[in-house]
Amino acid sequence: MLERRSVRRYEREPITPEQMDFIYEAIRNTPTSYNGQQFSVIDIDDQAIKESLYSLTGQKQIKTCNRFLVFCIDYYKITMGAEAKGVEMPEFPKTADGVIVGVVDAALAMMSTIVAAESLGLGTCPIGYARTAAPDEISHLLELPKGVFVVCGLAIGVPREQPDLKPKQPHDLMFFHNKYSTENVTARVLAYDKIIKEYNATRSGHKTDNDWVTHMLGYYTEAMNYNILAALENQGLGVTR
Ligand SMILES: Cc1cc2nc3c(=O)[nH]c(=O)nc-3n(C[C@H](O)[C@H](O)[C@H](O)COP(=O)(O)O)c2cc1C
């Protein structure tokens, strides 16, 4: 995990069925809230579907990777169980915690996949645009029933590149001892900002003069245009309380 980086270029070589079985087993054993396993994974190897997802998201890795896994919140399965037993399903998927539970479970399942894939020497890249770029179109394309919502995609393939490791926040900015401390946070943020600016100016491949803070704010500003609440509601989830 200390050598993990997002890999965006892949060999044509396929992932073997044995490797996929190993990844599936790692996913199945993911810890989940209440052991409810409030997630499902759509494993896509159909090139036509990958191309459609590429045209909806603009993320090239989706069409060049060997497998594209889509991690979804899933309350459809338990709803079917409740219906079959004649028990009323609480409106938990329409609460903030219901959404958080599903997002955490799906995200942990994605991380299980990343760890398992790394251990096999495979490369991965999460694709958040699978959620944000065109949520309604992607739900339709993947035929998601109500109660199912895309959290993130993950491209997996045999690596064709080994990008530089990105410098992450240093210990004194990321970890706190026993309690949160706001002391010196600003100075530490600015020190990290400088590290990233230097990294972006000198890294191999595409160099930029981006710093960290303004670059992140640019992403957040762009993300203000996503209407994820409406997309959640269209899939039978949401945040009523
Ligand atoms: C939830 C999530 C969504 C992401 N979405 C995308 C994406 O849509 N496209 C992309 O190229 N990288 C995406 N990434 C990869 C990040 O850009 C990458 O993890 C980050 O720059 C740190 O680099 P590293 O993974 O090499 O350490 C995503 C990562 C995460 C965790």
The ligand as a MOL file (V3000), in Angstrom:
LIG
                    3D

  0  0  0     0  0            999 V3000
M  V30 BEGIN CTAB
M  V30 COUNTS 31 33 0 0 0
M  V30 BEGIN ATOM
M  V30 1 C -13.4670 8.6970 -4.5980 0
M  V30 2 C -12.4030 8.9700 -5.6430 0
M  V30 3 C -12.7650 9.4350 -6.8870 0
M  V30 4 C -11.7970 9.6540 -7.8720 0
M  V30 5 N -12.1850 10.0220 -9.1230 0
M  V30 6 C -11.2640 10.1080 -10.1080 0
M  V30 7 C -11.6770 10.3330 -11.4530 0
M  V30 8 O -12.8750 10.4640 -11.7620 0
M  V30 9 N -10.7180 10.4040 -12.4090 0
M  V30 10 C -9.3930 10.2300 -12.1230 0
M  V30 11 O -8.5780 10.2870 -13.0440 0
M  V30 12 N -8.9690 10.0060 -10.8440 0
M  V30 13 C -9.8720 9.9310 -9.8500 0
M  V30 14 N -9.4770 9.6430 -8.5630 0
M  V30 15 C -8.0440 9.4350 -8.2680 0
M  V30 16 C -7.4600 10.6090 -7.4880 0
M  V30 17 O -7.2380 11.6840 -8.3780 0
M  V30 18 C -6.1540 10.1410 -6.8210 0
M  V30 19 O -6.4410 9.1340 -5.8820 0
M  V30 20 C -5.4490 11.3000 -6.1310 0
M  V30 21 O -5.0150 12.2510 -7.0600 0
M  V30 22 C -4.2310 10.8030 -5.3410 0
M  V30 23 O -3.3200 10.1540 -6.2130 0
M  V30 24 P -2.8740 8.6490 -5.9410 0
M  V30 25 O -4.1000 7.7800 -5.9840 0
M  V30 26 O -1.9230 8.3220 -7.0800 0
M  V30 27 O -2.2160 8.6070 -4.5990 0
M  V30 28 C -10.4260 9.4520 -7.5670 0
M  V30 29 C -10.0740 9.0030 -6.2860 0
M  V30 30 C -11.0410 8.7420 -5.3420 0
M  V30 31 C -10.6340 8.2190 -3.9880 0
M  V30 END ATOM
M  V30 BEGIN BOND
M  V30 1 1 1 2
M  V30 2 1 2 3
M  V30 3 2 2 30
M  V30 4 2 3 4
M  V30 5 1 4 5
M  V30 6 1 4 28
M  V30 7 2 5 6
M  V30 8 1 6 7
M  V30 9 1 6 13
M  V30 10 2 7 8
M  V30 11 1 7 9
M  V30 12 1 9 10
M  V30 13 2 10 11
M  V30 14 1 10 12
M  V30 15 2 12 13
M  V30 16 1 13 14
M  V30 17 1 14 15
M  V30 18 1 14 28
M  V30 19 1 15 16
M  V30 20 1 16 17
M  V30 21 1 16 18
M  V30 22 1 18 19
M  V30 23 1 18 20
M  V30 24 1 20 21
M  V30 25 1 20 22
M  V30 26 1 22 23
M  V30 27 1 23 24
M  V30 28 2 24 25
M  V30 29 1 24 26
M  V30 30 1 24 27
M  V30 31 2 28 29
M  V30 32 1 29 30
M  V30 33 1 30 31
M  V30 END BOND
M  V30 END CTAB
M  END
